[in-house]
Amino acid sequence: MIRLQRILVPTDFSDSARHALSYGVSFAKEFEAELLLLHVVETIPVGYASDLFPVPMAEVFQEMSGYAKAELAKLGALARDKQVRVREMVTQGKPSAEIVRIARGETVDMIVLGTHGTGILDKALFGSTTERVVRRAPCPVLTCRLTEHEFVDD
């Protein structure tokens, strides 16, 4: 029998990630598992950062982390309303690497993530975060695409 105790749902706050969250919440409720909500503040190579941001990068990351924590708190509240145990986490780095690192470190039993995030340029230049996670994850990965057929109730 499958036993899920900890489910990781990474989010970039896109529609696809919100859709994946509904699956994560459903699994967490069914298995009485803890739901880990994760947002990764993506690092920008130093050479590009000074050209893009006129303020120190530490301030930029602090502001981005603050926004992410507030958004995760909202998503966490939605899950708690469905009687799901939730923990929110914000990290900094390359999203695929951080997702895999957290999955290992937190002994995650399953990762649930959307197939299309906000990083269109990232996908074109570097490949899909979802694809990288699927290849490197230490546990099963459920990928959820936005479709017309819904399997879970919001």
C-alpha positions in Angstrom: 0.0 0.0 0.0 1.2 3.5 -0.8 1.8 5.7 2.2 2.4 9.4 1.6 3.5 11.3 4.7 5.0 14.4 3.1 4.1 16.0 -0.2 6.0 18.8 -1.8 4.2 21.3 -4.0 6.6 23.9 -5.5 4.9 27.0 -6.8 5.8 30.0 -8.9 2.3 31.3 -8.4 1.3 30.6 -12.0 -2.1 29.1 -13.0 -0.4 25.8 -13.6 1.1 25.8 -10.2 -2.2 26.6 -8.6 -3.8 23.8 -10.5 -1.1 21.4 -9.2 -1.7 22.7 -5.7 -5.3 21.4 -5.9 -3.9 17.9 -6.6 -1.4 18.2 -3.8 -4.1 19.3 -1.3 -6.3 16.4 -2.4 -3.5 13.8 -1.9 -2.5 15.4 1.4 -6.1 15.2 2.7 -6.6 11.7 1.5 -3.4 10.4 3.1 -3.4 12.7 6.0 0.1 13.9 4.8 1.9 17.1 5.5 1.9 19.5 2.6 5.1 21.4 2.0 4.6 24.6 -0.1 7.8 25.8 -1.7 8.7 28.9 -3.6 12.2 29.3 -5.0 13.5 32.9 -5.5 15.5 32.4 -8.6 19.1 33.7 -8.5 20.3 35.9 -11.3 23.9 35.6 -12.5 25.9 38.5 -10.9 26.9 40.0 -14.3 23.3 40.4 -15.4 22.1 41.4 -11.9 23.9 44.8 -11.8 22.6 45.6 -15.3 19.0 44.8 -14.4 18.6 46.1 -10.9 19.9 49.5 -9.7 19.7 48.4 -6.1 21.8 45.8 -4.3 20.7 42.2 -5.0 20.3 41.5 -1.3 17.5 44.1 -1.2 15.9 42.6 -4.4 16.0 39.1 -2.9 14.6 40.3 0.4 11.7 42.0 -1.3 11.0 39.0 -3.5 11.2 36.7 -0.5 8.7 38.9 1.4 6.3 38.7 -1.5 6.7 35.0 -1.8 6.1 34.4 1.9 2.9 36.5 1.8 1.6 34.6 -1.3 2.5 31.2 0.3 0.6 32.2 3.4 -2.5 32.7 1.3 -2.1 29.4 -0.4 -1.4 27.7 2.9 -4.6 29.2 4.4 -6.6 27.7 1.5 -5.1 24.2 2.2 -5.6 24.6 6.0 -9.3 25.4 5.3 -9.5 21.8 3.9 -7.9 20.4 7.1 -4.5 19.8 5.6 -1.3 20.3 7.6 0.9 22.8 5.8 4.4 24.2 6.0 5.5 27.1 3.8 9.1 27.4 2.7 11.0 30.0 0.6 14.5 29.3 -0.7 16.9 31.0 -3.1 18.7 29.4 -6.0 18.0 27.5 -9.2 14.4 26.2 -9.0 15.0 22.6 -10.2 18.0 22.2 -8.0 16.3 23.6 -4.9 13.2 21.5 -5.4 15.3 18.3 -5.6 17.4 19.4 -2.6 14.3 20.1 -0.5 12.7 16.9 -1.5 15.8 15.0 -0.3 16.3 17.0 2.8 12.7 16.8 3.9 12.3 13.1 3.0 9.4 13.9 0.7 7.3 11.0 -0.6 5.9 12.8 -3.7 6.4 16.0 -5.6 3.4 17.6 -7.3 4.1 20.4 -9.8 2.6 22.1 -12.8 4.0 21.6 -16.3 4.0 25.3 -17.3 5.4 28.0 -15.1 6.1 31.7 -15.5 9.5 31.2 -16.9 8.9 31.2 -20.7 12.4 32.6 -21.4 13.9 30.1 -19.0 12.3 27.2 -20.8 13.5 28.5 -24.2 17.0 29.0 -23.1 17.6 26.4 -20.4 14.9 23.7 -20.6 11.9 23.0 -18.4 12.2 23.1 -14.6 9.6 20.3 -14.5 11.6 18.2 -16.8 14.7 18.6 -14.7 12.9 17.7 -11.5 11.4 14.6 -13.0 14.8 13.4 -14.0 16.5 14.1 -10.7 13.9 13.8 -8.0 14.4 11.2 -5.2 10.7 10.3 -5.2 7.7 10.0 -7.6 6.7 13.2 -9.4 3.2 14.0 -10.4 3.0 16.6 -13.2 -0.3 18.4 -13.7 -1.1 20.2 -16.8 -4.0 22.6 -17.2 -6.7 20.6 -19.0 -10.4 20.8 -19.6 -11.0 17.7 -17.6 -10.8 18.2 -13.8 -10.0 15.2 -11.5 -10.1 17.1 -8.2 -12.5 19.6 -6.7 -11.1 23.0 -5.7 
